[in-house]
Structures are given as structure tokens and as C-alpha cells.
Amino acid sequence: MQSRKDDPLFLIYTYIQNYRERDWIVDLLRRAGTASSTSDARRLIEQGAVSIDGQKISDFNAKVPVKKGALLKAGKKKFVKIV
């Protein structure tokens, strides 16, 4: 029997609070728990695996506008709702 993490349909869906109106995308990924380190976050961005509300983020130095209700996606299975 497969565990939940081995199940391809299992998604990580969490919430993040205490964000700034414009936040450094790497810092946002780390606080959301979708990246374990700054270099891990940069790798995800360089691979094209990060988007906010469907807009891909390609610059890891970017300060992105963050609004309540936005959906941060990192990879295929990691989703974070901004509340």
C-alpha cells in the first residue's frame, strides 16, 4: 500500500500569513515551506516551476506583488494560498 506522499495525486496545500505587499519571491517560497533553502528556491525558479496566480516567475531577484487570496505554485504538487 502506498503512503500519501508516494501517491501521485497527493498535493501539498498550505496557507501563509504575515506577508508584505511586495515580497522577495525566494523569501516567500521559504516561508511557505515549498523550498527548504534559498538555493532550493532559486533552483525551482530557474527551472520554471514557480508561479503566482498563473504568472510564471523567472527572476529569483524579483519582488513580486502579493495579494490576499493569491495562489503560489512551486512544482507540480506544492500549492500555497495567501491569506
Residue, then its C-alpha position, 0 to 999 in steps of 0.5 A: m500500500q502506498s503512503r500519501k506522499d508516494d501517491p501521485l495525486f497527493l498535493i501539498y496545500t498550505y496557507i501563509q500569513n504575515y506577508r508584505e505587499r511586495d515580497w522577495i519571491v525566494d523569501l516567500l517560497r521559504r516561508a511557505g515551506t515549498a523550498s527548504s533553502t534559498s538555493d532550493a528556491r532559486r533552483l525551482i525558479e530557474q527551472g520554471a516551476v514557480s508561479i503566482d496566480g498563473q504568472k510564471i516567475s523567472d527572476f529569483n531577484a524579483k519582488v513580486p506583488v502579493k495579494k490576499g487570496a493569491l495562489l503560489k505554485a512551486g512544482k507540480k504538487k506544492f500549492v500555497k494560498i495567501v491569506 
